[in-house]
Amino acid sequence: MTMTWFGTTAAHAEDHLPMREYRMTARTAKVVCMLVGYLTMLLSSAPAFAREMNVLLIHGRLHNTKEHYGHFRDDQAGAWGGLTPATAGTVWYVQWDAWNHYFDDSSWPGGEAVIHDAIDALCDNNKGQACWILCHSAGCAAFEDYLSKSDYAHNSILIEHVMAADSAAGGSELADNGLLRLLGGITGQGATLDNSLKTSYARGAYNHNNMQSVVVRSVGGATDSYPLHFLIACNFFPRQSGSGLNPKCTDCFELFGPDKRECDDGTVALHSTCAHNRKASFQDCNSRIPPHDDTAGTYDFHGWWINDHVCNGDFRQDCNWNGPYSDDDRPLCNPPFKTYHVDHSNGKQVVVHEYSDAPSALCP
């Protein structure tokens, strides 16, 4: 059986060597010690210098008439708000027409077509390349669609890992109810893409369990502070009552019966952002990544960002290999529920910061 190490098969594990450049801030002696160790490994491992690491940032719903389509070194349309991950690799912005095309459109410049082209060009192990994927919203749906339908298991493409921010891979109730198109029609911001973000379409467009053994880690936003959030959350997204609910989610007060809580980031609910295998109300992210095996609720090869490991049987943030790693993100993290208190846009900040600040063995 092929072993998987953070999204890398055993056949490629020897190539996955730390290549991280750290930003010199007040990260203290711990970072210095790590750098010394990693430098020693680099100097003693010649293959590390031959590995070309590319970091692909794939955006979601975007309307910008100045955007060019393909893969570029700069964020031409500003989809990532000036965010650039700190990495020893090369950062590429993958820009597809996420306005006039469905995420699974295989014709140029649809999502599947542009992503397929970028990955063929930048992620070919035969050319000494490997890729990390950072995606947002419909960009995650487009990437997963490409991966599920690709011949990844039988070709030379090498994708080390995926970080998915506010993933719309499971669709949005706002698209189901026509709210995105309604508001878009009023404001002039209606998009063809919105039809592909209906929950039935998004969940049926590809096999969500077929990630070709590539691990997809979710940053799921659950907030109660989005503008008009109460009206949106409590009228469009699924809700649930009971005990042990996520306190960072929206409290939907009921005139008759118990109050209910609803978890979303203002645009998509946790059933989508956390890769749950059905459209329903969820209060947290779960995982199919070992040592977890949430067969009842989560698609294969999906899990939350990064806390897979436990110390002495307890979920704690101060263990080795446990995030969040960014000082900016730590206050936003809601550990018991594996979610972040962010809205749909700010999940991009979390994945970029976490990639930049994580140990290099995780994010080179």
C-alpha positions in Angstrom: 0.0 0.0 0.0 1.3 3.4 -0.9 2.0 5.5 2.2 1.0 9.2 2.2 3.0 11.9 4.1 1.2 15.2 4.2 -0.2 14.6 0.7 3.0 13.1 -0.7 3.2 9.5 -1.7 6.1 7.4 -0.3 7.6 7.3 -3.8 8.1 11.1 -3.7 8.8 11.5 0.1 12.5 11.6 -0.5 12.1 14.6 -2.7 10.0 16.5 -0.1 12.9 18.2 1.8 12.6 21.5 3.7 13.4 24.5 1.5 11.7 27.2 3.5 12.8 30.9 3.7 11.7 32.5 7.0 10.9 36.2 7.4 13.2 37.6 10.1 10.9 38.8 12.8 10.8 38.3 16.6 10.3 34.6 16.2 13.1 34.0 18.8 15.6 31.1 19.1 13.1 28.4 18.1 13.1 29.6 14.5 16.9 30.0 14.5 17.4 26.4 15.8 15.0 25.1 13.1 16.8 27.0 10.4 20.1 25.6 11.5 18.7 22.1 11.4 17.1 22.6 8.0 20.2 24.1 6.5 22.2 21.1 7.6 19.7 18.8 5.8 19.8 21.0 2.7 23.6 20.9 2.5 23.7 17.1 2.9 20.9 16.4 0.4 21.8 17.3 -3.2 18.4 16.4 -4.6 16.8 19.3 -2.7 18.5 21.8 -4.9 17.1 20.1 -8.0 13.5 20.3 -6.8 11.5 23.3 -8.1 8.7 24.1 -5.8 5.8 26.1 -7.2 3.0 27.6 -5.0 -0.2 28.1 -6.9 -2.9 30.5 -5.7 -6.3 29.9 -7.3 -8.9 32.5 -6.7 -12.7 32.2 -6.5 -15.6 34.4 -7.7 -14.1 37.6 -9.3 -15.2 40.3 -11.6 -12.4 42.3 -13.1 -12.4 43.2 -16.8 -8.6 43.8 -16.7 -7.8 40.2 -15.6 -5.8 38.0 -18.0 -6.3 34.3 -17.9 -3.6 31.7 -17.2 -0.8 31.6 -14.6 1.2 34.6 -13.7 3.8 35.8 -11.3 1.7 38.7 -10.1 -1.8 39.0 -8.8 -3.0 41.0 -11.7 -6.6 41.4 -10.7 -5.9 41.8 -6.9 -7.9 38.7 -6.1 -5.7 37.9 -3.1 -5.6 41.5 -1.8 -1.8 41.8 -2.0 -1.2 38.6 0.0 1.9 36.7 -1.0 3.0 33.6 0.9 6.6 33.5 2.2 8.2 30.5 0.6 11.5 29.2 -0.9 9.4 28.3 -3.9 8.0 30.3 -6.7 4.5 31.9 -6.3 2.1 31.7 -9.2 -1.4 33.2 -9.4 -3.8 31.1 -11.4 -6.4 33.3 -13.0 -9.5 31.8 -14.6 -12.7 33.5 -15.7 -14.6 32.9 -12.5 -17.4 35.2 -13.6 -18.6 34.0 -17.0 -17.7 30.3 -16.7 -18.6 27.4 -14.5 -15.9 26.1 -12.2 -15.9 22.8 -14.1 -15.7 24.4 -17.6 -13.1 22.5 -19.6 -13.1 25.2 -22.3 -10.8 28.2 -22.0 -10.8 30.2 -19.8 -13.1 28.1 -17.6 -11.9 26.8 -14.2 -10.9 23.3 -15.2 -9.2 24.4 -18.4 -7.0 27.1 -16.9 -6.1 25.0 -13.8 -5.2 22.0 -16.0 -2.9 24.2 -18.1 -1.2 25.7 -15.1 -0.6 22.3 -13.4 0.8 20.7 -16.5 3.2 23.6 -16.8 4.3 24.0 -13.2 3.7 20.7 -11.4 5.5 18.0 -13.5 7.8 15.7 -11.5 9.5 14.7 -14.7 10.7 18.3 -15.0 11.8 18.3 -11.3 8.7 20.3 -10.2 6.3 19.9 -7.3 3.3 22.1 -6.3 1.5 23.4 -3.3 -2.1 24.6 -3.9 -3.7 27.5 -2.0 -7.3 28.0 -3.2 -10.2 30.1 -2.2 -14.0 29.7 -2.6 -14.9 28.6 -6.1 -11.2 28.3 -6.9 -11.3 25.2 -4.6 -14.2 23.8 -6.4 -12.4 24.3 -9.7 -9.2 22.7 -8.4 -11.0 19.7 -6.9 -12.9 19.2 -10.1 -9.7 19.1 -12.1 -8.0 16.7 -9.7 -10.9 14.3 -9.5 -11.1 14.0 -13.3 -7.4 14.0 -13.9 -5.2 10.9 -14.5 -3.1 12.0 -11.5 -2.4 8.5 -10.2 -0.9 7.5 -13.5 1.0 10.5 -14.6 4.0 12.5 -13.5 2.1 15.4 -11.9 3.2 16.0 -8.3 0.9 18.0 -5.9 2.3 18.0 -2.4 -0.6 19.5 -0.5 -3.7 21.7 -0.7 -4.9 24.4 1.7 -8.5 25.3 1.0 -9.9 28.6 2.3 -13.7 29.1 2.4 -14.1 26.3 -0.1 -17.3 26.5 -2.2 -16.7 22.9 -3.4 -20.0 21.9 -1.7 -21.9 24.8 -3.1 -23.9 27.6 -1.4 -27.5 27.9 -0.3 -27.3 31.5 -1.5 -26.9 30.2 -5.0 -29.7 27.6 -4.4 -32.1 30.4 -3.5 -31.0 32.8 -6.3 -29.8 35.3 -3.8 -26.4 35.7 -5.4 -28.0 36.3 -8.8 -30.7 38.6 -7.3 -28.2 40.8 -5.5 -26.0 40.6 -8.5 -28.8 41.8 -10.8 -29.5 44.7 -8.5 -25.9 45.7 -8.2 -24.7 44.7 -11.6 -22.6 41.9 -10.1 -24.4 38.9 -11.4 -22.2 36.0 -12.5 -22.7 32.9 -14.7 -20.5 31.1 -12.2 -23.2 31.4 -9.6 -25.3 28.7 -11.3 -22.5 26.2 -10.8 -22.4 27.0 -7.1 -25.8 25.6 -6.4 -25.3 22.8 -3.9 -26.8 20.1 -6.1 -24.6 21.1 -9.0 -21.4 21.6 -7.1 -21.8 18.2 -5.3 -22.7 16.4 -8.5 -20.1 17.9 -10.8 -17.3 15.5 -9.8 -16.5 12.7 -7.3 -15.6 14.5 -4.1 -14.1 11.3 -2.6 -11.7 11.0 -5.5 -8.8 13.3 -4.6 -6.2 10.9 -5.9 -4.7 10.6 -2.4 -3.9 14.3 -2.3 -4.7 15.8 1.1 -7.0 18.8 1.1 -6.9 20.8 4.4 -9.8 23.2 5.0 -9.9 26.6 6.7 -13.6 26.8 7.6 -15.0 30.2 8.4 -17.7 30.4 11.1 -18.6 33.9 12.1 -21.5 35.9 13.5 -20.2 39.3 12.5 -20.7 39.5 8.8 -22.8 42.5 7.6 -26.5 41.5 7.6 -25.3 38.1 8.8 -28.2 37.3 11.0 -30.7 37.8 8.2 -28.7 35.7 5.8 -27.6 32.9 8.1 -30.9 32.4 9.8 -33.0 32.4 6.6 -30.9 30.6 4.0 -28.4 28.2 5.7 -29.2 25.0 7.6 -29.4 25.4 11.4 -29.5 23.1 14.4 -30.4 23.1 18.1 -29.1 21.2 21.0 -26.1 21.3 23.3 -22.4 21.7 22.6 -23.0 24.1 19.6 -20.3 26.4 18.2 -20.5 29.6 20.2 -18.8 31.6 17.4 -21.7 30.9 15.0 -24.9 32.8 14.5 -27.6 32.4 17.2 -30.9 32.2 15.4 -33.6 33.2 17.9 -36.8 31.2 17.5 -40.2 32.6 18.6 -41.4 29.0 19.0 -39.1 26.2 20.0 -35.5 26.2 21.0 -33.0 28.6 19.5 -30.7 27.3 16.8 -27.2 28.0 15.7 -26.0 28.3 12.1 -22.3 28.2 11.0 -21.2 29.9 7.9 -18.8 32.6 6.7 -21.4 34.8 5.2 -21.4 33.1 1.8 -20.9 29.4 2.3 -21.8 27.1 5.2 -19.4 24.7 7.0 -20.9 21.7 5.1 -19.1 23.2 2.0 -16.0 24.8 3.5 -15.2 21.8 5.6 -15.9 19.2 2.9 -18.7 17.4 4.6 -20.2 14.7 2.4 -23.8 16.0 2.6 -25.7 19.3 2.7 -26.7 19.7 6.3 -26.0 21.8 9.4 -22.6 21.3 10.9 -20.9 23.1 13.8 -17.3 22.1 13.1 -14.8 20.6 10.7 -14.1 16.9 10.8 -11.4 14.8 9.1 -10.7 11.6 7.1 -6.9 12.3 7.4 -5.2 9.7 9.6 -5.3 9.2 12.6 -8.9 10.4 12.1 -11.6 8.5 10.1 -14.8 10.5 10.1 -16.6 8.1 7.7 -20.0 9.5 8.6 -19.5 13.1 7.7 -16.4 14.0 5.6 -15.2 13.2 2.1 -12.1 11.1 1.7 -8.7 12.9 1.9 -10.2 16.0 3.4 -9.7 17.4 6.9 -9.1 20.6 8.8 -5.9 22.7 8.9 -3.4 21.3 10.5 -4.2 19.9 13.9 -4.1 16.2 13.2 -1.8 15.3 15.9 -2.7 15.1 19.6 -0.5 15.2 22.7 -1.2 12.7 25.5 -4.7 12.2 24.1 -5.6 15.8 24.3 -6.2 18.4 21.6 -3.8 21.2 22.4 -2.3 24.0 20.4 1.1 23.9 22.1 2.1 20.5 20.7 4.8 20.0 18.1 3.2 20.1 14.6 0.1 21.8 15.9 -1.1 25.1 14.4 -2.2 27.8 14.1 1.3 29.0 13.5 0.6 32.7 12.7 0.3 35.2 15.5 -2.3 36.9 13.4 -4.4 33.7 13.0 -4.1 32.3 16.5 -6.8 34.6 18.0 -9.1 33.7 15.2 -8.9 30.0 15.7 -11.7 28.1 17.5 -9.8 24.9 18.4 -12.7 22.7 19.8 -14.6 23.1 16.5 -11.6 23.3 14.2 -12.9 26.5 12.6 -11.8 30.1 12.3 -13.8 33.2 13.2 -13.5 34.8 9.8 -15.8 35.9 7.0 -15.6 34.5 3.5 -12.9 36.9 2.3 -10.6 36.7 5.3 -10.0 33.0 5.0 -7.5 33.9 2.3 -5.5 35.7 4.9 -5.4 32.7 7.1 -4.1 30.2 4.5 -1.4 32.7 3.3 -0.3 33.4 6.9 -0.4 29.8 7.9 1.6 28.7 4.9 4.2 31.4 5.6 4.6 30.7 9.3 4.3 26.9 9.5 7.4 24.7 10.0 9.2 24.2 6.7 8.6 20.4 6.8 4.9 21.2 6.4 5.0 24.2 4.1 8.3 24.6 2.2 
